[in-house]
Amino acid sequence: MEKRRLGQTDMQVSVLGFGGAEIGFEQASAETVKKVLESALDAGLNMIDTAECYKESEALIGKTVSHRRKDYYLFSKCGHASGFDSPDWDLGMLADSIDRSLERLQTDYIDLMQLHGCSEEILRQGGVIEVLQRAKEAGKIRYLGYSGDGPKALYAVQCGAFDTLQTSISIADQEALELTIPEAQKRGMGIIAKRPIANVVWKFGEIPDNSVHKTYWERLQELDYGFLKTDLNSSVETALRFTLSVPGVGTAIVGTSNPDRWVSNAVLANKGVLPSEQLEAIRDRWSAVSAGRNWIGMG
């Protein structure tokens, strides 16, 4: 699988990363997670992304693949109390949360720790950034990242404290392509795409209940991309390759609890970026349809 340098870090990451939300929220078994992650690592994936608030995701990852720790870069996120008797973004809780993540993931260090949707107001106070910096000085984390969208993500980029930005990028979510990604590129930040295939919401015959899925489904009804009328595998390929074609994107996170999915995803990713005319057509369609609408990035 193709690997790209993530900004100015020393990490050469696979263009597809594993997202740990699904295995946590779907309460996947350890046996299933082991099959999924082992097949992904064997297919060339070398980046796993999770968070303290994805229920048992961190613990499942640590339990099943910590013995292969040298085979992958490990990313997590922090900020939500998620089991601690403290409010979100409490500085003591945040430090304890990082320690708990290390324990759950069964590792001595985390390659990238990201503030998870932190508001601009809290970012400006500086304390949460200092907690991450102290953890870096202690050798617990190697790089600092921010995960989020919109104006708060723009501030995170511009403040200069972070090595990476994780943000929503897909055929149904392109605000970041103008708002934050150019700024992040100027600063040499690594860019991690989340929701890169818009949760494949076009496969649903009717509007889904999930709020993010609903938003993407409604947008795609209006965008009416021609390639979404092809078979599902072809449309997923175009959607994924679109995200990987966005300048600056180092890796795209896809989550699954299907052990066979990673092999097929790797095949699609290995087809490379879209032809420039196809990329431009998708961008032009987005610009025309989204003009005057408040189509914000979905955090």
Long-range contacts (C-beta under 8 A, 24 or more apart in sequence): 1-43, 1-44, 1-45, 1-266, 1-269, 1-270, 2-269, 2-270, 2-272, 3-46, 4-249, 4-250, 4-251, 5-190, 5-250, 6-164, 6-190, 6-192, 6-250, 6-251, 7-163, 7-164, 7-184, 7-188, 7-189, 7-190, 7-191, 7-250, 8-163, 8-188, 8-189, 8-190, 9-112, 9-142, 9-143, 9-163, 9-164, 9-190, 11-47, 11-73, 11-111, 11-112, 11-143, 11-190, 12-46, 13-46, 13-47, 13-73, 13-250, 13-251, 14-44, 14-45, 14-46, 14-47, 14-251, 15-244, 15-250, 15-251, 15-252, 15-269, 16-45, 16-251, 16-252, 16-253, 16-254, 16-262, 16-265, 16-266, 16-269, 17-45, 17-47, 17-48, 17-49, 17-75, 17-192, 17-251, 17-252, 17-253, 17-254, 18-45, 18-47, 18-48, 18-49, 18-253, 18-254, 18-255, 18-262, 19-49, 19-50, 19-194, 19-253, 19-254, 19-255, 20-48, 20-49, 20-50, 20-51, 20-54, 20-57, 20-58, 20-60, 20-61, 20-255, 21-50, 21-51, 21-54, 21-57, 21-255, 22-255, 22-256, 22-257, 23-54, 23-57, 23-60, 23-61, 23-255, 23-257, 24-50, 24-54, 24-55, 24-56, 24-57, 24-58, 24-60, 25-54, 25-55, 26-257, 27-55, 27-56, 28-60, 28-257, 30-60, 30-63, 30-64, 32-257, 32-259, 33-60, 33-61, 33-63, 33-64, 33-257, 34-64, 34-65, 35-259, 36-256, 36-257, 36-258, 36-259, 36-261, 36-262, 37-61, 37-64, 37-65, 38-64, 38-65, 39-259, 39-260, 39-262, 39-263, 40-262, 41-65, 41-68, 41-71, 41-72, 43-262, 43-263, 43-266, 44-266, 45-72, 45-262, 45-266, 46-71, 46-72, 46-73, 47-72, 47-73, 47-75, 47-251, 48-72, 48-73, 48-74, 48-75, 49-75, 49-76, 49-77, 49-166, 49-192, 49-253, 50-75, 50-76, 50-77, 50-105, 51-76, 51-77, 51-78, 51-80, 51-116, 52-76, 52-77, 52-78, 52-80, 52-82, 52-97, 52-100, 52-101, 52-116, 53-77, 53-80, 53-82, 53-116, 58-101, 58-104, 58-105, 59-104, 59-105, 61-104, 61-105, 62-104, 62-105, 62-106, 62-107, 63-106, 66-105, 66-106, 66-107, 69-107, 73-111, 73-112, 74-105, 74-107, 74-110, 74-111, 74-112, 75-110, 75-111, 75-112, 75-113, 75-114, 75-145, 75-192, 76-101, 76-105, 76-110, 76-112, 76-113, 76-114, 77-113, 77-114, 77-115, 77-116, 77-147, 78-113, 78-114, 78-115, 78-116, 79-115, 79-116, 79-117, 79-118, 79-128, 80-116, 89-118, 89-122, 89-128, 91-127, 91-128, 91-130, 91-131, 94-128, 94-131, 95-131, 95-134, 95-135, 98-131, 98-132, 98-135, 98-140, 98-141, 99-140, 102-140, 108-139, 109-139, 109-140, 109-141, 109-142, 110-140, 110-141, 110-142, 111-141, 111-142, 111-143, 112-141, 112-142, 112-143, 112-144, 112-145, 112-163, 112-164, 113-140, 113-141, 113-143, 113-144, 113-145, 114-144, 114-145, 114-146, 114-147, 114-164, 114-166, 115-145, 115-146, 115-147, 115-148, 115-156, 115-162, 116-147, 116-148, 117-147, 117-148, 117-152, 117-299, 118-146, 118-148, 118-152, 118-156, 119-152, 120-151, 120-152, 120-155, 120-156, 123-152, 123-155, 123-156, 123-159, 124-155, 129-159, 129-161, 133-161, 145-190, 145-192, 147-192, 147-194, 148-299, 149-175, 149-176, 149-180, 149-296, 149-297, 149-298, 149-299, 150-175, 150-179, 150-296, 150-297, 150-299, 151-179, 153-179, 153-180, 153-297, 154-179, 154-180, 154-183, 157-183, 157-184, 157-187, 157-189, 158-183, 160-187, 162-189, 163-189, 163-190, 164-189, 164-190, 164-191, 164-192, 165-189, 165-190, 165-191, 165-192, 166-191, 166-192, 166-193, 166-194, 166-253, 167-191, 167-192, 167-193, 167-194, 167-297, 168-193, 168-194, 168-195, 168-297, 168-298, 168-299, 169-193, 169-194, 169-195, 169-196, 169-243, 169-246, 169-249, 169-252, 170-195, 170-196, 170-197, 170-198, 170-216, 170-239, 170-242, 170-243, 171-198, 171-220, 171-223, 171-225, 171-238, 171-239, 171-242, 171-243, 171-282, 171-286, 172-198, 172-201, 172-215, 172-216, 172-219, 172-220, 172-223, 173-198, 173-216, 173-219, 173-295, 173-297, 173-298, 174-283, 174-286, 174-290, 174-295, 175-295, 175-296, 175-297, 176-297, 177-246, 177-283, 179-297, 181-246, 181-247, 181-248, 184-248, 185-247, 185-248, 190-250, 191-246, 191-248, 191-249, 191-250, 192-249, 192-250, 192-251, 192-252, 192-253, 193-243, 193-244, 193-246, 193-249, 193-251, 193-252, 193-253, 194-252, 194-253, 195-298, 196-239, 196-240, 196-243, 196-244, 196-252, 196-253, 196-254, 197-236, 197-239, 197-240, 197-243, 197-254, 198-239, 200-232, 200-236, 200-239, 202-228, 202-235, 203-232, 212-298, 215-298, 216-298, 219-290, 219-295, 222-289, 223-285, 223-286, 223-289, 225-282, 225-285, 233-264, 233-268, 236-268, 237-268, 237-271, 238-274, 238-278, 240-265, 240-268, 240-269, 241-268, 241-269, 241-271, 241-272, 241-273, 241-274, 242-274, 242-279, 242-282, 244-269, 244-272, 244-273, 245-273, 245-274, 245-279
